Amino acid sequence: MIYLIKKLNFVITILILWILPFSTNSTENRILYKVNNQIITSYDLKKEFRYLSLVNPTIINLDKNEIFEVSKNSLIREKIKKIEILKHIENIVINNDYIDRMIIETYTKIGLNSNAEFENKINNIGMSLNEFKEKLSIEALWNQLVYEKYKSKVQIDISKLKKEISLKKTQNIFNLSEIVFNVEKAENYSDKLNQIVDDIENKGFDNAALIHSVSETRSFGGNLGWINENSISKNLREKINNMQVGEYSGPIIIQGGILIVKINEIKKEKISLNIDQELNKLIKLKTNQQLNRFSNIYFNKIKKNLKIEKI
């Protein structure tokens, strides 16, 4: 019975993905936007919605206009990144082994168990494996570009991390989600914050992340996965330690934006006796956190110098 219900829900989702229109004439493929010389068509928006629905199925709970905006903004971000990447390399190509690892990480995140199962799922939403690989390649090349540009600015206090590890026998591990947002000159901070909070309350945190977040985690509903408390800044850790599962924070000023964080789950585990191994994990986590902030700063700088037109 449970299997039949799941199968019925999947079929309904697929039908929605195919019939939801993004223009007044769903059979017409029109150019809707241009980002410099990169075009975005009505068909591109449909494909983007199908992609987003795969990595974050809760998007189908949004109304048509919200789905349009989320899909449009996601594609514009991708086009901006692609334009910048192609200033540095000739083609969007990365190592096949690396792409394969990224695909495994992606389908594991969404609860699938094999490449065959994943490929079948993306075929069902009208997307080819090559199209999916290109999306992953753009993200990977963008991250590489950010790393090369900002690696010298990453600051890790190794002695402080070692001290924190050695003093603790157990630690809290948090499953967190985030919304990182910016306030444009034409926007009112209070109005924007109130809208985000309203969307969190009425549409769910993951959909609010899809709509408002500028973080790379937005496609996955802002989910950061499991993070140990030692890898979280002191300021944020103090706030999180006073929150319960299911609660979300108020706005927190961070480098590159404003953060709202939600606790999905908490668990406690013993600290590994291998301090070097634990240290390496923390260094990697803290490096990625800083690079994500630099990524947002870099993206916003590039975006200001590009021409984004509605056709």
Residue pairs with C-beta under 8 A, 6 or more apart in sequence:
13 53
13 57
13 60
14 124
14 125
16 60
17 49
17 50
17 53
17 60
17 125
17 126
18 126
19 26
20 46
20 49
20 64
20 67
21 64
22 42
22 45
22 46
22 49
22 68
22 71
23 30
23 32
23 42
28 42
29 41
29 42
29 43
30 41
30 42
30 311
31 39
31 40
31 41
31 311
32 40
32 41
32 42
32 45
32 72
32 310
32 311
33 39
33 40
33 72
33 75
33 76
33 308
33 309
33 310
33 311
34 40
34 307
34 308
34 309
34 311
35 76
35 79
35 80
35 83
35 306
35 307
35 308
35 309
36 83
36 306
36 307
38 79
38 82
38 83
40 72
40 75
40 76
40 79
44 75
45 68
45 71
45 72
45 75
46 71
47 126
47 127
47 131
48 71
48 72
48 74
48 75
49 59
49 67
49 70
49 71
50 125
50 126
50 127
51 125
51 127
51 132
51 135
52 59
52 70
52 71
52 74
52 210
52 219
53 59
53 60
53 125
54 110
54 121
54 122
54 125
54 127
55 106
55 109
55 110
55 219
55 220
56 206
56 210
56 219
56 220
56 221
58 204
58 206
58 207
58 210
58 221
59 67
59 70
59 207
59 210
60 67
61 203
61 204
61 207
62 70
62 203
62 207
62 210
62 211
66 203
66 207
66 211
69 211
70 210
70 211
74 218
74 219
76 308
77 299
78 135
78 138
80 299
80 302
80 303
80 306
81 138
81 139
81 142
81 299
82 92
82 138
83 302
83 306
84 142
84 145
84 302
85 92
85 138
85 141
85 142
85 145
86 92
88 145
89 141
92 134
92 137
92 138
92 141
93 137
94 137
94 140
94 141
98 140
99 133
99 136
99 137
99 140
102 136
102 140
103 115
103 118
103 132
103 133
103 136
104 115
106 118
106 136
107 113
107 114
107 115
107 117
107 118
107 121
109 220
109 223
112 118
112 121
119 129
122 128
122 129
122 132
139 216
142 295
143 291
143 295
146 291
146 294
146 295
146 298
147 291
149 294
149 298
150 290
150 291
150 294
150 298
151 291
153 290
153 294
154 287
154 290
154 291
155 290
156 283
156 286
156 287
158 279
158 283
161 230
161 279
161 282
161 283
161 286
162 275
162 279
164 230
165 230
165 271
165 275
165 278
165 279
165 282
166 275
168 230
168 271
169 270
169 271
170 268
170 269
170 270
170 271
171 228
171 229
171 230
171 268
171 269
171 271
172 228
172 229
172 241
172 266
172 267
172 268
173 226
173 227
173 228
173 229
173 266
173 267
173 268
173 269
174 226
174 227
174 228
174 229
174 232
174 240
174 263
174 265
174 266
175 223
175 224
175 225
175 226
175 227
175 263
175 264
175 265
175 266
176 223
176 224
176 225
176 227
176 240
176 261
176 262
176 263
176 264
177 205
177 206
177 209
177 217
177 221
177 222
177 223
177 224
177 261
177 262
177 264
178 209
178 213
178 215
178 217
178 222
178 224
178 259
178 260
178 261
178 262
179 196
179 200
179 205
179 208
179 209
179 212
179 213
179 215
179 222
179 259
179 260
179 261
180 213
180 214
180 215
180 254
180 256
180 257
180 258
180 259
180 296
181 192
181 196
181 212
181 213
181 214
181 257
181 258
181 260
182 214
182 257
182 258
182 296
182 300
183 189
183 192
183 258
192 212
193 251
195 212
196 208
196 212
196 260
199 207
199 208
199 211
199 212
200 208
200 248
200 260
203 211
205 221
205 222
205 248
205 262
206 221
206 222
206 223
207 221
208 222
209 215
209 217
209 218
209 221
209 222
210 218
210 219
210 221
213 222
214 257
214 296
214 299
214 300
215 222
215 257
215 292
215 296
216 292
216 295
217 223
217 224
222 262
223 264
227 285
228 269
228 281
228 282
228 285
229 237
229 240
229 241
230 282
231 281
231 282
231 285
231 286
231 289
232 240
235 252
236 252
236 259
236 261
239 249
239 252
239 261
240 249
240 261
240 263
243 249
243 263
244 263
245 263
245 264
245 265
245 266
246 262
246 263
246 264
247 262
247 263
248 260
248 261
248 262
248 263
249 259
249 260
249 261
249 262
250 260
251 258
251 259
251 260
252 258
252 259
252 260
252 261
253 259
254 293
255 290
255 293
255 294
255 297
256 293
256 294
256 295
256 296
256 297
256 300
257 293
257 296
271 278
272 278
